[in-house]
Structures are given as structure tokens and as C-alpha cells.
Amino acid sequence: MAVWLGLTGSIGMGKSSTAKLFAAEGCAVWDADAAVHRLYAKGGAAVEPMAQAFPAAVVNGEVSRQKLKDILSQRPESLKKIEAIVHPLVAKDRSSFAEQARADIIVFDIPLLFEGGNAAQMDVVVVVSVDAATQRARVLERGTMTEAQFDMILAKQMPDVEKRARADYVVQTDTPESAAAQVKAILQKIRAGMSNA
């Protein structure tokens, strides 16, 4: 029986890089954001229901994230309807990945693991973290959002201190070398526990 490991962390904490470290150690990694991209792409399972609910959101046979953002800025109450379409499809994508995965540890990279209530399904939860100044600098260096947008995203996410308190393990992503060593140590502990079970 594979161990389900939930990987989460606020924006700019280094979650994607940490997910790659787990993959390099032989874990199967499912990425929630990538799943949404698949669902929104041409032929994706979310395209048809989205076209029915929000015709303006579908452009050239795929769901446009930009159009969804426009719809949400005009009608914030639409979020519940969007989530009602997308969340069950994401859950289906996740369970079919888990069924097909052949690794001893399956990592579920889910940005809103706690907020979305998925932490309860995991055997182990790992939170990636870094100090607030580094986090802000990383996000703004990407050049994809303003400080105001960053603050708005932060406001929707559970505070880092609370995530760390709920986690089984915390990976500090101050340097890639340090993060890699922490991931190795976590996996050693989990695998040792599995062999003793």
C-alpha cells in the first residue's frame, strides 16, 4: 500500500522545486495545477461544462484562465459555480493517478491542501516554507504579478505559521542543497516506517 504524502505551501515558498526533489527520489508526483491545465486544455473534461456555464470563458476550444479571471472580477459569486465544476474533475484526475502510480510514496502537490480540506486524505503532510521577505522577493522577481495581487493571494491562503503547525514535516527552502537534504531525510523516515509496518 503506497503512502500518500500531501505537499503544500504558500505562494513563492518553493513547492514546485520541492516536488521535483521528491520525484528525483523515486516518488510519483501528482500536481494539482497541472491537472487543472489538462482539464482546461482542448479536449479536457472541464471544457464542455465550462462552455455551458460560462460561454465567454471558452476560447478556441479551451478554457481561458484570463477570461475566468475577468468573469470573477466582475462576478465574484461565480467562483462557487466554477469550483463546483472543477473540483470533482480534479478529484477524479487525482484518484486515477493514484490507481496507476507504481511508486511506494505518492506525492500530491496541492497548493490549497488545508484550505480545500484534502489534508485528511493524506498519510503524511509536508509543508514548504521560507521567511516572508524571501517569499515576497521570489514572487515579485517572477514579474507575473504586482504586490497588490500577491497580497490578495496571501490573504486567501492559510498563514504559513498555521500550515507549519499542522504539518508532519516542514522543508525550509532557503537553499536547494538544504531542501534536497531535508527531502531525503523525510523519505528515509517514511520508508523506514513502511518497512517496519
NUFIVO-470783 format. One line per field, with one value per residue (C-alpha): x, z, y. Coordinates in Angstrom, 3 decimals, padded with zeros to 6 digits. Each point is the difference from the previous one (the first is absolute). Example, Ala and Ser with C-alpha at 12.3 -4.5 7.8 and 13.67 -1.06 7.14 Angstrom:
2
px: [012.300 | 001.370]
pz: [007.800 | -000.660]
py: [-004.500 | 003.440]
END
This chain:
197
px: [000.000 | 001.537 | 000.395 | -001.913 | 002.065 | -001.658 | 002.427 | -001.088 | 001.214 | -000.949 | 000.890 | 003.739 | 001.073 | 001.715 | -002.656 | 000.574 | 003.755 | -000.624 | -002.423 | 002.833 | 002.267 | -002.578 | -000.293 | 003.796 | -000.156 | -002.399 | -003.367 | -002.949 | -001.071 | -003.501 | -000.238 | -003.392 | 000.835 | 001.087 | -003.253 | -002.028 | 002.029 | -000.837 | -003.692 | -000.048 | 001.953 | -001.641 | -001.883 | 000.292 | -002.881 | -000.747 | -000.426 | -003.575 | -001.527 | 001.819 | -001.298 | -003.538 | 000.382 | 002.291 | -000.011 | 002.373 | 002.651 | 000.618 | 002.214 | 001.132 | -001.242 | 001.805 | -000.770 | 001.779 | 001.341 | 000.109 | -003.705 | -000.818 | 001.902 | -002.016 | -003.271 | 001.027 | 000.996 | -003.449 | -001.972 | 001.933 | -002.977 | 000.797 | 002.885 | -002.321 | -001.394 | 003.493 | 001.200 | -003.077 | 001.026 | 003.774 | 000.467 | -001.727 | 001.979 | 003.267 | -000.874 | -000.694 | 003.340 | 001.764 | -001.567 | 000.706 | 003.644 | 000.179 | -001.447 | 002.599 | 003.039 | 002.517 | 002.162 | 000.150 | -000.698 | -002.452 | 000.478 | -003.061 | 001.173 | -003.070 | 000.348 | -003.212 | 000.342 | -001.283 | -002.378 | -001.669 | -000.367 | 002.243 | 002.523 | -002.199 | 000.480 | 003.801 | 002.162 | 002.702 | -000.013 | 003.125 | -000.045 | 002.645 | 000.937 | 002.400 | 000.120 | -002.534 | 002.584 | 001.443 | -003.504 | -001.021 | 003.264 | -000.363 | -003.570 | 000.666 | 003.197 | -002.167 | -001.528 | -003.402 | -001.881 | -000.084 | 000.492 | -003.758 | -000.783 | 002.539 | -001.584 | -003.451 | 001.169 | 001.689 | -003.232 | -001.857 | 002.611 | 000.317 | 002.886 | 003.363 | 000.348 | -003.315 | 000.978 | 003.301 | -001.827 | -002.280 | 002.767 | 001.708 | 003.204 | 001.183 | 002.537 | 001.853 | 000.821 | 002.662 | 002.537 | -000.537 | 002.669 | -001.618 | -003.472 | 001.331 | 001.600 | -003.261 | -002.041 | 002.437 | -000.260 | -003.822 | -000.164 | 002.459 | -002.249 | -003.179 | 001.589 | 001.474 | -003.488 | -001.444 | 002.495 | -000.761 | -003.759]
pz: [000.000 | -001.071 | 002.445 | -001.035 | 000.665 | -000.255 | -001.039 | 000.514 | 000.748 | -000.715 | -003.225 | -000.533 | 002.644 | -002.477 | -000.268 | -003.700 | 000.526 | 003.052 | -001.992 | -002.514 | 002.875 | 001.056 | -003.619 | -000.187 | 003.057 | -001.732 | 001.138 | -002.386 | -000.065 | -000.837 | -000.551 | 000.618 | -002.213 | -002.871 | 000.383 | -000.382 | -003.115 | -001.467 | 000.787 | -001.586 | -003.150 | -003.304 | 000.542 | 003.786 | 002.198 | 001.291 | -003.433 | -000.724 | 003.458 | 000.118 | -003.485 | 001.234 | 003.248 | -001.240 | -003.832 | 000.018 | 001.873 | -002.859 | -002.832 | -002.949 | 001.701 | 003.296 | 003.286 | 000.206 | 003.499 | -000.882 | -000.970 | 003.270 | 001.901 | -001.859 | 000.843 | 003.682 | 000.229 | -001.300 | 001.799 | 003.019 | 000.897 | -003.140 | 001.889 | 001.706 | -003.369 | -001.532 | 002.995 | -000.210 | -003.586 | 000.499 | 003.452 | -000.746 | -003.284 | 001.827 | 002.642 | -002.764 | -001.679 | 003.359 | 000.786 | -003.457 | 000.374 | 003.409 | -001.436 | -002.791 | 002.024 | 000.738 | 002.541 | 003.747 | 000.774 | -001.974 | 000.401 | -000.520 | -000.739 | 001.048 | 000.631 | 002.072 | 001.769 | 003.366 | -001.380 | -002.317 | 002.739 | -001.720 | 002.829 | 001.707 | -002.968 | 000.361 | 002.104 | 000.370 | -000.608 | -000.967 | -000.026 | -001.852 | 001.649 | -000.151 | 001.749 | -001.124 | -001.558 | -002.199 | -000.939 | -001.129 | -001.902 | -001.834 | -001.114 | -001.151 | -001.847 | -002.265 | -001.409 | -000.378 | 002.669 | 001.890 | 003.761 | 000.332 | -001.823 | 002.165 | 003.180 | -001.251 | -000.567 | 003.414 | 001.626 | -001.474 | 001.181 | 003.502 | 001.805 | -000.294 | 003.783 | 000.171 | -002.883 | 001.705 | 003.269 | -001.794 | -001.998 | 000.784 | -001.561 | -001.072 | -002.803 | 000.234 | -003.580 | 000.737 | -002.232 | -002.561 | 001.719 | 003.398 | -001.414 | -001.783 | 003.222 | 001.925 | -002.639 | 000.148 | 003.815 | -000.065 | -002.540 | 002.024 | 003.066 | -001.938 | -001.786 | 003.271 | 001.518 | -003.007 | 000.251 | 003.720 | -000.522]
py: [000.000 | 003.299 | 002.868 | 003.142 | 003.108 | 003.412 | 002.739 | 003.576 | 003.501 | 003.578 | 001.788 | 000.538 | -002.531 | -002.346 | -002.707 | -000.824 | -000.356 | -002.205 | -002.183 | -000.601 | -001.085 | -002.615 | -001.201 | -000.324 | -002.303 | -002.406 | 001.355 | 000.298 | 003.673 | 001.268 | 003.755 | 001.675 | 003.020 | -002.257 | -001.966 | 003.217 | 000.888 | -003.445 | 000.454 | 003.471 | -000.983 | -000.993 | -003.250 | 000.387 | -001.152 | 003.531 | 001.645 | -001.134 | 000.718 | 003.358 | 000.908 | -000.651 | 001.952 | 002.811 | 000.148 | 003.013 | -002.013 | -002.445 | 001.261 | -002.176 | -003.162 | 000.517 | 001.732 | 003.349 | 000.721 | 003.695 | -000.015 | -001.795 | 002.701 | 002.664 | -001.766 | -000.287 | 003.658 | 000.991 | -002.714 | -001.369 | -002.212 | -002.088 | -001.628 | -002.514 | -001.106 | -000.301 | -002.032 | -002.241 | -000.867 | -000.254 | -001.574 | -003.357 | -000.281 | 000.713 | -002.613 | -002.557 | 000.818 | -000.440 | -003.375 | -001.425 | 001.135 | -001.716 | -003.232 | -000.095 | 001.124 | -002.736 | 001.851 | -000.769 | 003.667 | 002.136 | 003.755 | 002.193 | 003.543 | 002.035 | 003.766 | 000.219 | -003.378 | 001.271 | 002.632 | -002.548 | -002.621 | -002.577 | -000.370 | -002.630 | -002.380 | 000.058 | -002.318 | 002.667 | 003.765 | 001.947 | 003.813 | 002.005 | 003.263 | 002.932 | 003.379 | 002.617 | 002.348 | -002.763 | -001.147 | 003.520 | 000.540 | -003.353 | 000.688 | 003.562 | -001.066 | -002.191 | 003.178 | -001.646 | 001.948 | 003.267 | 000.369 | 000.601 | -003.281 | -001.836 | 001.411 | -001.026 | -003.618 | -000.062 | 001.174 | -003.015 | -002.503 | -001.373 | 001.786 | -001.772 | -000.290 | -001.904 | -002.316 | -000.811 | -000.777 | -002.492 | -001.702 | -003.290 | 001.386 | 003.451 | 000.510 | 003.322 | 001.002 | 002.624 | -001.831 | -002.822 | -002.145 | 000.337 | -000.771 | -003.114 | -001.288 | 000.556 | -001.862 | -002.956 | -000.093 | 000.099 | -002.834 | -002.094 | 000.350 | -000.831 | -002.988 | -001.306 | 000.151 | -001.855 | -002.838 | -000.395 | -000.020]
END
